[in-house]
Amino acid sequence: QVQLMESGGGLVQPGGSLRLSCAASGSIFSILAMGWYRQAPGKQRDLIATISSDGRTNYAESAKDRFTISRDNAKNTVSLQMSSLRPEDTAVYYCSAEIQVSARTVPYDYWGQGTQVTVSS
């Protein structure tokens, strides 16, 4: 089946920047919406941003101005460019994708395993 894999997480100083990427692989007919979410320890998973197959974006208010979501349909990837990072941005970041495995199937939501982002001096 389909797999999603995040990459690019790590330790960054406050005010720094980081770019996360997520690649979808496996049996894929089409990918509809893709998105980024994050979850801090003991907290609920929160939406960061989503992007449609034709490039329309939606951002959480907390992500506007600092985060930018993008996708490459030819490579089946979605990225999240983060800047002016703050300690409160520390979390596990997950990507998601709404994927059809064939033209005869209903879209299904897939999730990556997550990548850790730590913002600290």
PEURWO-V756421 format. One line per field, one symbol per residue. ss: DSSP state (H for helix, E for strand, L for the rest). burial: I if it has 16 or more other ideal C-beta (glycine too) atoms within 10 Angstrom, else O. A space follows every 50 residues. Layout:
# PEURWO-V756421
ss = ???
burial = ???
This chain:
# PEURWO-V756421
ss = LLEEEEELLEEELLLLLEEEEEEEELLLLEEEEEEEEEELLLLLLEEEEE ELLLLLEEELLLLLLLEEEEEELLLLEEEEEELLLLHHHLEEEEEEEEEE LLLLLLLEEEELLLEEEEELL
burial = OIOIOIOIIOOIOOOOOIOIIIIIOOOIOOIOIIIIIIOOOOOOOOOIII IOOOOOOOIOOOIOOOIIIIIOOOOIIIIIOIOOIOOOIIIIIIIIIIII IOOOOOOOOIOIOIIOIOIOO
